[in-house]
Amino acid sequence: MIGLIVRAVAISCIGALAACSGALPGRGILAPNSEGLGPDDGYYPLASAAAMRPVCPPAEAPGEMRCFAWMRTDLHPQAQYGKGIPKGVGYTPAQIADAYGLDTSKGGGQTVAIVDAFGDDTAESDLATYRQAAGLPPCTIDNRCLRILNEDGQPSPLPPQPKTSSNTIGWAFEETLDLDAVSAACPKCKIVLLQASKQYSNSLYRAAATAARLGANVITNSYGGGEALPAAPKAFEQPGHVYVASAGDYGGGASYYSGVNYGGPQMPCAYANVVCVGGTRLTHKNGKWHQVVWNDLADGSCGSGSSSCGATGSGCSQIVHKPSWQTDKGCTWRSETDIAATASPFAPFAIYSALFKKLYGSGWQPFGGTSLSAPLIAGMFALAGNASTRHGAKEIWQKHGALNDVVKGTNIDPPLTGACASSATYICVAGPGYDGPSGWGTPNGTGDL
């Protein structure tokens, strides 16, 4: 019954565009850890709980996947710098490059494939607007930088864009986020957007296999569902490609939504050959960048005793055997995550879509979720330019000295998520060295990618 309530909330919030919170049962008890931060630091307090929500409904049917993008509707452009990205909406590509020490002059000759479901009618023109505003080189179909294909790798027929009254319209938002995030991390990369016909693993995994067949160096997947398959499909085992996936956005707890578990390990993130990407909250104070584990569940503005906010996923798999290269001892199966990047909607990333302008009055909207961190990491792998010699997450575990270790935060809030789904505390609590919510840390350049 709870699952039906959650789905109804998602439909009313997104499909009907109502201002509702999607509040979760329970009561937050952890401090929001904002530490006096404000907009000048990249941290934007919520105007109301109704202003933040996931854009895709929970995955409930067998094989169903959901995107992990989170959207805010309470931030509005404060100033427009000519054709630039307006202030007051979220981070820009220049800020992302600065935060992670990226040399964005690299990436030429690399291709990042984005796997999503359904169509997005204005994907190319929206990307053009974003990149022009950000001062990035054009990436269009005509200049052969951008390809938009169906799950079989054909330019037509493309899946239709969901109706704005549908609970699946959030996938169009997800495509916008993925395109802009990859562009921010790797402006000179080519991009292939693979649009699966449905939000189910068979269609999405087919698109991932197509991406490898088309020669994409890095393949990013900003979606997931609970563990169900005992082994990784061949779609994620093609040599010479780096596969990246989002860790999820419901924390690492054993229960959620009154016992219905949407937290813990997620597929395809848990597959051993996939780089599983967790989320942080990135802020800038006193001239330095700071990151803690993304966990907004207990923030007092997220529902006053419940929560309309999320937290990065993590987990100890129950079905994927531990790779020989994983060195942690508490989890005897596949540990996730491997690496992390910014994800908190309290410190959002600005993206552009004509659909936003139609629905919300402004084409610029703030987004977060591990649907942001995964395509950012994918773009960074493309900058590194060595996908052909990688084996997924293996090299991160073998060489991670240059990563920024995230040592603060947890991705659970017991009244909401239950206790950590793993008996190994580090799977849900950050600390020195490896931990579940942030993996080995966040990039500092691309030396360890």
Solvent accessible surface area in square Angstrom, and as a share of the most:
residue,aa,sasa,rsa
1,M,175,0.78
2,I,50,0.25
3,G,12,0.12
4,L,117,0.58
5,I,84,0.43
6,V,19,0.11
7,R,53,0.19
8,A,57,0.44
9,V,47,0.27
10,A,12,0.09
11,I,72,0.37
12,S,45,0.29
13,C,2,0.01
14,I,2,0.01
15,G,5,0.05
16,A,74,0.57
17,L,59,0.29
18,A,44,0.34
19,A,92,0.71
20,C,36,0.22
21,S,28,0.18
22,G,17,0.16
23,A,51,0.40
24,L,12,0.06
25,P,63,0.40
26,G,36,0.35
27,R,147,0.54
28,G,21,0.20
29,I,93,0.47
30,L,61,0.30
31,A,84,0.65
32,P,54,0.34
33,N,42,0.22
34,S,28,0.18
35,E,107,0.48
36,G,71,0.69
37,L,22,0.11
38,G,16,0.16
39,P,69,0.43
40,D,144,0.75
41,D,21,0.11
42,G,10,0.09
43,Y,9,0.03
44,Y,25,0.09
45,P,75,0.47
46,L,15,0.07
47,A,84,0.65
48,S,55,0.35
49,A,18,0.14
50,A,26,0.20
51,A,7,0.05
52,M,0,0.00
53,R,10,0.04
54,P,28,0.18
55,V,1,0.00
56,C,0,0.00
57,P,10,0.06
58,P,3,0.02
59,A,18,0.14
60,E,65,0.29
61,A,40,0.31
62,P,131,0.82
63,G,33,0.32
64,E,14,0.06
65,M,12,0.05
66,R,9,0.03
67,C,0,0.00
68,F,4,0.02
69,A,0,0.00
70,W,3,0.01
71,M,1,0.01
72,R,0,0.00
73,T,37,0.22
74,D,30,0.15
75,L,21,0.10
76,H,109,0.49
77,P,50,0.32
78,Q,128,0.57
79,A,42,0.33
80,Q,100,0.44
81,Y,133,0.51
82,G,66,0.63
83,K,145,0.62
84,G,15,0.15
85,I,15,0.08
86,P,2,0.01
87,K,108,0.46
88,G,7,0.07
89,V,0,0.00
90,G,14,0.13
91,Y,8,0.03
92,T,32,0.18
93,P,9,0.06
94,A,75,0.58
95,Q,72,0.32
96,I,0,0.00
97,A,18,0.14
98,D,93,0.48
99,A,13,0.10
100,Y,1,0.00
101,G,45,0.43
102,L,18,0.09
103,D,70,0.36
104,T,40,0.23
105,S,72,0.46
106,K,110,0.47
107,G,8,0.08
108,G,56,0.54
109,G,67,0.64
110,Q,28,0.13
111,T,16,0.10
112,V,0,0.00
113,A,0,0.00
114,I,0,0.00
115,V,0,0.00
116,D,0,0.00
117,A,0,0.00
118,F,30,0.13
119,G,1,0.01
120,D,13,0.07
121,D,111,0.58
122,T,46,0.27
123,A,2,0.01
124,E,55,0.25
125,S,66,0.42
126,D,4,0.02
127,L,1,0.01
128,A,41,0.32
129,T,52,0.30
130,Y,0,0.00
131,R,2,0.01
132,Q,109,0.49
133,A,15,0.12
134,A,29,0.22
135,G,66,0.63
136,L,26,0.13
137,P,60,0.38
138,P,99,0.62
139,C,0,0.00
140,T,31,0.18
141,I,82,0.42
142,D,137,0.71
143,N,75,0.38
144,R,197,0.72
145,C,19,0.12
146,L,0,0.00
147,R,99,0.36
148,I,21,0.11
149,L,13,0.06
150,N,16,0.08
151,E,23,0.10
152,D,57,0.30
153,G,11,0.11
154,Q,96,0.43
155,P,88,0.55
156,S,78,0.51
157,P,113,0.71
158,L,73,0.36
159,P,17,0.11
160,P,110,0.69
161,Q,44,0.20
162,P,15,0.10
163,K,158,0.67
164,T,41,0.24
165,S,76,0.49
166,S,33,0.21
167,N,25,0.13
168,T,20,0.12
169,I,0,0.00
170,G,0,0.00
171,W,4,0.01
172,A,1,0.01
173,F,2,0.01
174,E,0,0.00
175,E,0,0.00
176,T,5,0.03
177,L,0,0.00
178,D,1,0.00
179,L,3,0.01
180,D,1,0.01
181,A,0,0.00
182,V,0,0.00
183,S,0,0.00
184,A,1,0.01
185,A,0,0.00
186,C,0,0.00
187,P,10,0.06
188,K,107,0.45
189,C,0,0.00
190,K,96,0.41
191,I,1,0.00
192,V,2,0.01
193,L,0,0.00
194,L,0,0.00
195,Q,2,0.01
196,A,0,0.00
197,S,53,0.34
198,K,119,0.51
199,Q,26,0.11
200,Y,67,0.26
201,S,17,0.11
202,N,115,0.59
203,S,9,0.06
204,L,0,0.00
205,Y,15,0.06
206,R,131,0.48
207,A,0,0.00
208,A,0,0.00
209,A,39,0.30
210,T,7,0.04
211,A,0,0.00
212,A,8,0.06
213,R,159,0.58
214,L,51,0.25
215,G,45,0.44
216,A,2,0.02
217,N,36,0.19
218,V,0,0.00
219,I,0,0.00
220,T,1,0.00
221,N,0,0.00
222,S,1,0.00
223,Y,0,0.00
224,G,0,0.00
225,G,6,0.05
226,G,51,0.49
227,E,44,0.20
228,A,77,0.60
229,L,78,0.39
230,P,106,0.67
231,A,68,0.53
232,A,26,0.20
233,P,36,0.23
234,K,160,0.68
235,A,10,0.08
236,F,0,0.00
237,E,91,0.41
238,Q,65,0.29
239,P,119,0.75
240,G,26,0.25
241,H,31,0.14
242,V,0,0.00
243,Y,0,0.00
244,V,0,0.00
245,A,0,0.00
246,S,0,0.00
247,A,0,0.00
248,G,2,0.02
249,D,1,0.01
250,Y,7,0.02
251,G,0,0.00
252,G,1,0.01
253,G,1,0.01
254,A,53,0.41
255,S,34,0.22
256,Y,2,0.01
257,Y,8,0.03
258,S,83,0.53
259,G,51,0.49
260,V,60,0.34
261,N,76,0.39
262,Y,30,0.11
263,G,7,0.07
264,G,1,0.01
265,P,15,0.10
266,Q,11,0.05
267,M,4,0.02
268,P,0,0.00
269,C,0,0.00
270,A,0,0.00
271,Y,1,0.00
272,A,31,0.24
273,N,39,0.20
274,V,0,0.00
275,V,0,0.00
276,C,0,0.00
277,V,0,0.00
278,G,0,0.00
279,G,0,0.00
280,T,0,0.00
281,R,13,0.05
282,L,1,0.00
283,T,6,0.03
284,H,57,0.26
285,K,70,0.30
286,N,136,0.70
287,G,62,0.60
288,K,139,0.59
289,W,60,0.21
290,H,85,0.38
291,Q,34,0.15
292,V,21,0.12
293,V,6,0.03
294,W,0,0.00
295,N,27,0.14
296,D,5,0.03
297,L,0,0.00
298,A,14,0.11
299,D,16,0.09
300,G,53,0.51
301,S,41,0.26
302,C,0,0.00
303,G,24,0.23
304,S,104,0.67
305,G,33,0.32
306,S,24,0.16
307,S,0,0.00
308,S,2,0.02
309,C,0,0.00
310,G,0,0.00
311,A,0,0.00
312,T,0,0.00
313,G,1,0.01
314,S,0,0.00
315,G,1,0.01
316,C,26,0.16
317,S,2,0.01
318,Q,137,0.61
319,I,50,0.25
320,V,15,0.09
321,H,138,0.61
322,K,50,0.21
323,P,17,0.11
324,S,119,0.77
325,W,39,0.14
326,Q,12,0.05
327,T,81,0.47
328,D,20,0.10
329,K,175,0.74
330,G,43,0.41
331,C,2,0.01
332,T,103,0.60
333,W,87,0.31
334,R,0,0.00
335,S,0,0.00
336,E,0,0.00
337,T,0,0.00
338,D,0,0.00
339,I,0,0.00
340,A,0,0.00
341,A,0,0.00
342,T,1,0.00
343,A,0,0.00
344,S,0,0.00
345,P,0,0.00
346,F,2,0.01
347,A,0,0.00
348,P,1,0.01
349,F,1,0.00
350,A,0,0.00
351,I,0,0.00
352,Y,32,0.12
353,S,3,0.02
354,A,42,0.32
355,L,16,0.08
356,F,0,0.00
357,K,125,0.53
358,K,154,0.65
359,L,32,0.16
360,Y,49,0.18
361,G,63,0.60
362,S,20,0.13
363,G,6,0.06
364,W,22,0.08
365,Q,3,0.01
366,P,0,0.00
367,F,0,0.00
368,G,0,0.00
369,G,0,0.00
370,T,0,0.00
371,S,0,0.00
372,L,1,0.00
373,S,0,0.00
374,A,0,0.00
375,P,0,0.00
376,L,0,0.00
377,I,0,0.00
378,A,0,0.00
379,G,0,0.00
380,M,0,0.00
381,F,1,0.00
382,A,0,0.00
383,L,7,0.04
384,A,31,0.24
385,G,40,0.39
386,N,47,0.24
387,A,4,0.03
388,S,86,0.55
389,T,94,0.55
390,R,26,0.10
391,H,105,0.47
392,G,1,0.01
393,A,0,0.00
394,K,61,0.26
395,E,31,0.14
396,I,0,0.00
397,W,7,0.02
398,Q,111,0.49
399,K,124,0.52
400,H,50,0.22
401,G,75,0.72
402,A,45,0.35
403,L,18,0.09
404,N,59,0.30
405,D,65,0.33
406,V,4,0.02
407,V,79,0.46
408,K,97,0.41
409,G,29,0.27
410,T,29,0.17
411,N,0,0.00
412,I,23,0.12
413,D,0,0.00
414,P,63,0.40
415,P,60,0.37
416,L,11,0.05
417,T,0,0.00
418,G,17,0.16
419,A,69,0.54
420,C,25,0.15
421,A,43,0.34
422,S,16,0.10
423,S,118,0.76
424,A,11,0.08
425,T,94,0.55
426,Y,55,0.21
427,I,1,0.00
428,C,0,0.00
429,V,60,0.34
430,A,11,0.09
431,G,18,0.17
432,P,120,0.76
433,G,28,0.27
434,Y,23,0.09
435,D,1,0.01
436,G,0,0.00
437,P,0,0.00
438,S,0,0.00
439,G,0,0.00
440,W,38,0.13
441,G,0,0.00
442,T,0,0.00
443,P,0,0.00
444,N,83,0.42
445,G,16,0.15
446,T,30,0.18
447,G,52,0.50
448,D,7,0.04
449,L,4,0.02
